[in-house]
Amino acid sequence: MFKDKHILVSRREFLRDSAWAAAAAAFAAALQERLEAQQKKPATPQTKPAAQKPQQSAPQPARNLPPVNIGFIGTGTQGQTLLQRLVRIPGVRVVAVCDIYPPHLSRGLRMAGPQAKGYEDYRQLLERKDIDAVIIATPLSLHAPMTIDALQAGKHVFCEKTMAYSVEDARRMVQVSRETGKHLQIGHQRHYSPIYAHAREMMTEQEVIGKLVHVRAWWHRNNSWRRPVPDKKFEELLNWRLYRKYSQGLMAELASHQIDVVNWFTGATPVSVMGMGGIDYWKDGREVWDNVEVIYEYPDGVKVVYTSILSNQYDGYAEQFMGDKGTLLLTNEKDGFLFKEPTAEELGWEAHAKKTTGKGGSTGLVLDVTATKKKGTGAVIGGQKMAAGYELKDAYVLELESFVNDVVRNGQKPLCDAEVGFKTAVAVLMANKAIEEGTKVTFTPDMFQV
């Protein structure tokens, strides 16, 4: 059951062929004991620290909403980020949690609430007929087999980005979503961000930057990207991002968010890509680059320069869209600014906008999604008018609310659906190919089609 002829990866094969085998075998018995104990009795105060109380049980379903039963697969760092928000959505019941690492599974069960049952094997979770949808936040190499199994089991799926480890796997995910009639949403949360939706409207509809000519985007950190490991046998399990058999590195884990934004804002896909990368600072046994520098070309000669590094955090992370009339700057996923060119005409709302100071003392206009409601702008995401207070929610909350209410409850196509996620996956995975081979990769239209 749950086998796709194109991607045959059983849990047994995965554990046997990876370095996780020894670790999984070591804690299998302990896992079963933990699960049985946790499901027979409530957690004690000692196992529920006061600082974690807001995350330990889900709210009761809203009165007029039928419950949506969710199965959650993968409760590591990113999974917990999603889960703590998911359980606060009215009407959501997380009824099943799956992870092969006992501390993560125990943590996920506490966050999900007493109604949740724990699993080591995700296929057992998928066999449950009462589950409406699943959320997958596992290592990249597992996205495709788990998503395909879930779709074929009749579940709608929310899968974290990047969509898949390979272009072929991502393409198959799109195909299976179409074949089963089940929706697949990919976790590029900026599609649900008020500030990004507002900035895109200003750029594409109000044309505040004029003709787009260049884009810069970057994600700069000063840390090893390494997670603490209690025992060496868990190294690849917990630090999978650093190893090529599981990870596609910085381009997949960080750049995918920002290249997705470029695709979205331009309404296009790249024409070519070239780049370089290396393990030049963190010489600690990792297999993925600790820095990447990439140049994409988009239609009409638009160049996109992208960098991601792990040895300096001064610039943080941002996307900068440069036109002949101005520059839109989106920083830290929450703030937006418009810097006009000296020759640009005055905007009707400019006098009322908050101001900021940019490079060289230039004056910038602060983007405010709440300041434009009377004009009917800034309060719409994906063609849908947002309810009061939406601007106070982060994009993770908004993407999960949309998945539960729009996709699962109402059967609507996700804003960031399988096709959108596929195009982003192609763009970043081919950048890795260009870096690896030291060549310029030219895209053809069929590469972005399924």
C-alpha positions in Angstrom: 0.0 0.0 0.0 1.1 3.6 -0.6 3.6 2.7 -3.3 4.2 4.9 -6.3 5.8 3.1 -9.2 8.0 6.1 -9.9 9.3 6.7 -6.3 9.6 3.5 -4.3 11.1 4.5 -1.0 9.9 2.4 1.9 10.7 3.3 5.4 12.7 0.1 5.9 14.8 0.9 2.8 15.4 4.5 3.9 16.6 3.4 7.3 18.7 0.6 5.9 20.4 2.8 3.3 21.1 5.9 5.4 23.3 6.6 8.3 20.2 6.9 10.4 19.8 3.1 10.6 21.9 2.7 13.7 20.3 5.6 15.5 16.7 4.4 14.7 17.5 0.9 15.9 19.0 2.2 19.1 15.8 4.0 20.2 13.1 1.8 18.6 12.2 0.0 21.9 12.4 3.2 23.9 10.1 4.9 21.5 7.4 2.3 21.8 7.6 2.5 25.6 7.3 6.3 25.5 4.3 6.3 23.2 2.4 3.7 25.3 3.1 5.6 28.5 2.2 9.0 27.1 -1.1 7.8 25.6 -2.2 6.0 28.8 -1.8 8.9 31.2 -1.6 12.8 31.1 1.7 14.5 31.2 2.9 15.5 34.7 4.0 19.0 35.7 7.6 17.8 35.5 7.2 16.9 31.8 5.4 20.1 31.0 7.6 23.1 31.9 5.7 26.3 32.7 7.3 28.2 29.8 5.8 25.7 27.3 2.2 25.7 28.6 0.7 27.7 25.7 1.8 25.0 23.3 0.6 21.9 25.2 -3.0 21.5 24.1 -5.1 22.5 21.2 -8.1 24.8 21.6 -11.6 23.3 21.3 -13.1 23.4 17.8 -15.1 26.5 17.0 -18.9 25.9 17.5 -20.1 26.3 14.0 -17.1 24.7 12.2 -16.9 21.0 11.6 -13.5 19.8 12.8 -10.7 19.3 10.4 -8.5 16.3 11.4 -4.8 16.8 10.7 -2.0 14.3 10.7 1.4 15.9 11.3 4.6 14.3 9.9 7.9 15.6 11.1 8.1 17.6 14.4 11.7 18.9 14.3 12.5 22.6 14.5 10.4 23.7 11.5 7.6 21.3 12.2 7.3 22.7 15.7 7.2 26.2 14.3 4.2 25.2 12.2 2.5 23.0 14.8 2.4 25.6 17.5 0.5 27.9 15.1 -1.7 25.1 13.7 -3.2 24.1 17.0 -4.5 27.7 17.6 -6.6 27.7 14.4 -10.3 27.2 15.3 -11.7 23.8 14.3 -8.4 22.1 13.9 -7.7 18.8 15.6 -4.2 17.4 15.2 -5.1 13.7 15.7 -1.8 12.1 14.7 1.8 13.0 15.0 4.7 11.1 13.4 8.5 11.4 13.9 11.3 8.8 14.2 13.2 10.8 16.8 11.6 10.3 20.2 12.3 13.7 21.7 10.7 15.4 18.7 7.8 13.0 18.8 7.2 13.6 22.5 7.4 17.3 22.0 5.0 17.2 19.1 2.5 15.1 21.0 2.5 17.6 23.9 1.9 20.5 21.5 -0.9 18.7 19.6 -2.9 17.8 22.7 -4.2 14.7 24.4 -6.3 13.6 21.4 -3.2 13.0 19.2 -1.7 9.5 18.7 2.0 9.1 18.0 3.5 7.1 15.2 7.0 6.1 14.2 5.9 4.9 10.7 4.1 7.6 8.7 2.3 5.0 6.6 0.3 3.8 9.7 -0.8 7.4 10.1 -1.9 7.6 6.5 -4.0 4.5 6.9 -6.4 6.3 9.2 -9.6 7.2 7.5 -10.5 10.0 9.9 -7.6 12.2 8.8 -8.6 14.9 6.3 -5.2 16.3 5.5 -1.5 16.0 6.4 1.3 18.4 7.0 4.8 17.3 6.1 7.8 19.0 7.6 10.5 16.3 7.2 14.0 16.4 5.6 13.9 17.4 1.9 14.8 13.9 0.6 11.5 12.5 2.1 9.2 15.2 0.8 8.3 13.4 -2.5 7.7 9.8 -1.2 5.7 11.0 1.8 3.6 13.5 -0.2 2.9 11.0 -2.9 1.8 8.4 -0.4 -0.4 10.9 1.3 -2.1 12.1 -1.9 -2.7 8.5 -2.9 -4.2 7.8 0.5 -6.8 10.5 -0.2 -5.4 13.3 1.9 -4.9 16.9 1.0 -1.2 17.8 1.7 0.7 20.8 3.0 4.4 20.1 2.3 7.3 22.3 3.4 9.6 23.9 0.9 11.6 23.2 -1.1 9.1 20.9 -2.9 11.5 18.0 -3.5 15.1 16.8 -3.6 15.0 16.4 -7.4 13.2 17.9 -10.4 11.9 14.5 -11.3 10.4 14.0 -7.8 8.8 17.4 -7.8 7.3 16.8 -11.2 5.8 13.5 -10.0 4.3 15.2 -7.0 2.4 17.6 -9.3 1.2 14.7 -11.5 -0.1 12.7 -8.5 -1.9 15.7 -7.1 -3.7 16.0 -10.5 -4.4 12.3 -10.7 -5.9 12.0 -7.2 -7.7 15.3 -7.3 -6.2 16.2 -3.9 -4.6 19.6 -3.4 -0.9 20.1 -2.6 0.2 23.3 -1.0 3.9 24.1 -0.7 5.2 26.1 2.3 6.5 29.3 0.6 4.7 31.4 3.2 5.5 34.8 1.6 2.5 34.2 -0.8 0.3 34.7 2.3 2.2 37.7 3.8 0.3 41.0 3.8 3.5 43.1 3.3 4.6 41.0 0.3 1.1 41.0 -1.2 1.0 44.8 -0.8 4.5 45.3 -2.3 3.6 43.1 -5.3 0.5 45.1 -5.9 2.4 48.4 -5.7 5.0 47.1 -8.2 2.8 45.4 -10.7 -0.4 47.4 -10.5 0.6 50.8 -9.3 4.0 50.5 -11.1 5.7 52.6 -8.4 9.2 51.5 -9.4 8.5 51.9 -13.1 10.2 49.3 -15.4 11.9 46.5 -13.4 15.6 46.3 -14.4 17.4 44.5 -11.6 16.8 42.4 -8.5 19.1 41.7 -5.6 18.2 39.2 -2.8 20.3 37.8 0.0 20.2 35.7 3.2 23.2 36.2 5.3 23.9 34.5 8.7 26.8 34.1 11.0 26.4 30.6 12.4 27.3 27.1 11.4 23.8 26.0 10.5 24.5 23.0 12.8 22.1 21.7 15.4 23.4 20.4 18.8 23.6 16.6 18.8 23.2 14.6 22.1 25.0 11.6 20.6 27.1 11.2 17.5 24.7 8.5 16.2 22.1 11.2 15.7 24.4 13.4 13.7 22.9 12.9 10.2 19.4 12.6 11.6 19.5 16.1 13.3 21.9 17.8 10.9 20.5 16.4 7.7 20.8 19.9 6.0 24.6 19.5 6.0 24.7 16.2 4.0 24.1 15.8 0.3 22.1 12.6 0.4 19.3 14.4 2.3 19.8 18.1 1.5 20.2 20.5 -1.4 21.9 23.1 0.8 21.4 26.9 0.9 19.7 27.2 -2.4 16.9 24.8 -1.3 16.6 25.8 2.3 16.9 29.6 2.1 17.1 30.8 -1.5 14.0 28.9 -2.5 11.9 31.4 -0.5 13.4 34.4 -2.2 13.5 33.0 -5.8 9.9 32.1 -5.3 9.2 35.8 -4.6 11.0 36.8 -7.8 9.0 34.4 -9.8 5.8 35.6 -8.2 6.5 39.4 -8.5 7.7 39.1 -12.1 5.1 36.6 -13.2 8.0 34.8 -15.0 10.6 32.0 -14.6 14.3 32.4 -15.2 16.0 32.1 -18.6 19.4 31.1 -17.4 21.5 30.7 -14.2 25.2 30.6 -13.3 27.0 30.7 -10.0 29.6 29.5 -7.6 29.8 28.2 -4.1 32.1 26.5 -1.7 32.9 25.1 1.8 35.3 27.9 2.6 34.6 28.8 6.3 32.9 26.0 8.1 35.3 23.1 7.6 33.6 20.7 9.9 32.8 17.7 7.8 29.7 19.1 6.1 29.0 18.3 2.5 27.0 21.3 1.4 28.4 24.7 0.5 28.5 27.4 3.3 28.2 30.2 0.7 26.6 30.5 -2.7 26.6 33.4 -5.2 24.2 33.1 -8.1 23.1 35.2 -11.1 19.8 34.5 -12.8 18.6 36.1 -16.0 14.8 36.6 -16.4 12.9 37.8 -19.4 13.5 41.3 -20.8 17.1 41.2 -19.5 16.3 41.4 -15.8 19.2 40.1 -13.8 18.8 38.6 -10.3 21.9 38.5 -8.1 21.5 36.2 -5.1 23.9 35.4 -2.3 23.6 33.3 0.9 26.5 33.0 3.4 27.0 31.6 6.8 29.9 33.8 8.0 28.5 37.3 8.2 25.1 38.5 9.3 25.3 42.3 8.8 22.9 42.4 5.9 20.3 40.0 7.3 17.9 38.8 4.6 16.0 40.8 2.1 14.7 41.2 -1.5 15.3 44.4 -3.5 13.4 45.1 -6.7 15.0 48.0 -8.7 13.2 49.9 -11.4 13.9 53.0 -13.4 11.6 55.0 -11.1 12.3 53.5 -7.7 13.4 50.5 -5.5 11.2 48.3 -3.4 13.0 46.8 -0.4 11.5 44.0 1.7 13.5 43.1 4.8 13.4 40.4 7.4 10.0 39.2 6.0 8.1 41.9 7.8 9.1 45.4 6.6 8.8 47.1 3.3 10.1 50.4 1.9 9.9 52.4 -1.4 12.9 54.5 -2.4 12.0 56.7 -5.4 14.5 57.8 -8.0 15.1 61.6 -8.1 13.3 61.9 -11.4 10.2 60.0 -10.4 6.9 61.8 -10.2 5.2 62.4 -6.9 2.7 59.7 -5.7 -0.7 60.7 -4.5 -0.3 59.2 -1.1 3.4 60.1 -0.7 2.7 63.1 1.6 0.8 60.9 4.1 3.3 58.1 4.2 5.7 57.4 7.1 9.3 58.1 6.1 12.6 56.4 6.7 16.2 57.1 5.8 18.1 54.9 3.4 21.6 54.7 2.0 23.3 58.0 1.4 20.6 59.8 3.4 17.9 59.1 0.8 14.3 59.3 2.0 12.2 56.2 1.8 8.5 55.6 2.1 7.4 53.0 4.6 4.9 50.5 3.2 1.9 50.2 5.4 -0.8 47.6 4.5 -3.3 49.2 6.9 -3.0 52.7 5.5 -4.6 51.9 2.1 -7.8 50.1 3.1 -10.0 53.0 2.1 -8.6 52.7 -1.4 -9.4 49.0 -1.5 -5.7 48.0 -1.5 -3.4 46.3 0.9 -6.2 44.2 2.4 -6.4 41.5 -0.3 -4.3 38.4 -0.6 -4.9 36.1 -3.5 -8.1 38.0 -4.5 -9.6 37.5 -1.0 -10.4 40.4 1.3 -8.7 39.7 4.7 -10.6 39.9 8.0 -9.8 42.5 10.5 -6.5 41.9 12.3 -4.9 39.9 9.5 -2.0 42.3 9.5 -1.1 41.3 13.0 -0.6 37.6 12.0 2.6 36.2 10.7 2.7 34.5 7.3 3.0 31.0 8.8 -0.3 31.5 10.5 -1.9 32.9 7.4 -0.7 30.1 5.2 -1.9 27.4 7.6 -5.3 29.2 8.0 -5.6 29.2 4.3 -4.7 25.5 4.0 -7.3 24.5 6.6 -10.1 26.8 5.7 -9.7 27.5 1.9 -8.1 24.3 0.8 -9.4 21.5 3.1 -12.8 22.9 4.0 -13.7 24.6 0.8 -11.7 22.7 -1.8 -10.0 25.9 -3.2 -6.8 25.8 -5.1 -3.9 26.9 -2.9 -2.2 30.2 -3.6 1.1 28.4 -3.5 0.1 25.2 -5.2 2.1 22.3 -6.6 2.7 24.1 -9.9 4.1 27.2 -8.1 6.3 25.1 -5.9 7.5 23.1 -8.9 8.7 26.2 -10.8 10.6 27.4 -7.8 12.2 23.9 -7.2 13.3 23.8 -10.8 15.0 27.3 -10.5 16.9 26.5 -7.3 17.9 22.9 -8.2 19.2 24.0 -11.6 21.3 26.7 -9.8 22.9 23.9 -7.8 23.6 22.1 -11.0 25.2 25.3 -12.5 27.4 25.7 -9.4 28.4 22.0 -9.3 29.3 21.8 -13.0 30.8 25.4 -13.3 28.5 26.0 -16.3 25.7 28.3 -17.3 22.4 26.5 -17.3 19.9 27.7 -19.9 16.2 27.0 -19.1 13.7 26.0 -21.8 10.0 26.5 -21.3 9.3 22.7 -21.1 11.5 22.5 -18.0 8.9 24.4 -16.0 6.0 22.4 -17.4 4.3 19.2 -16.1 
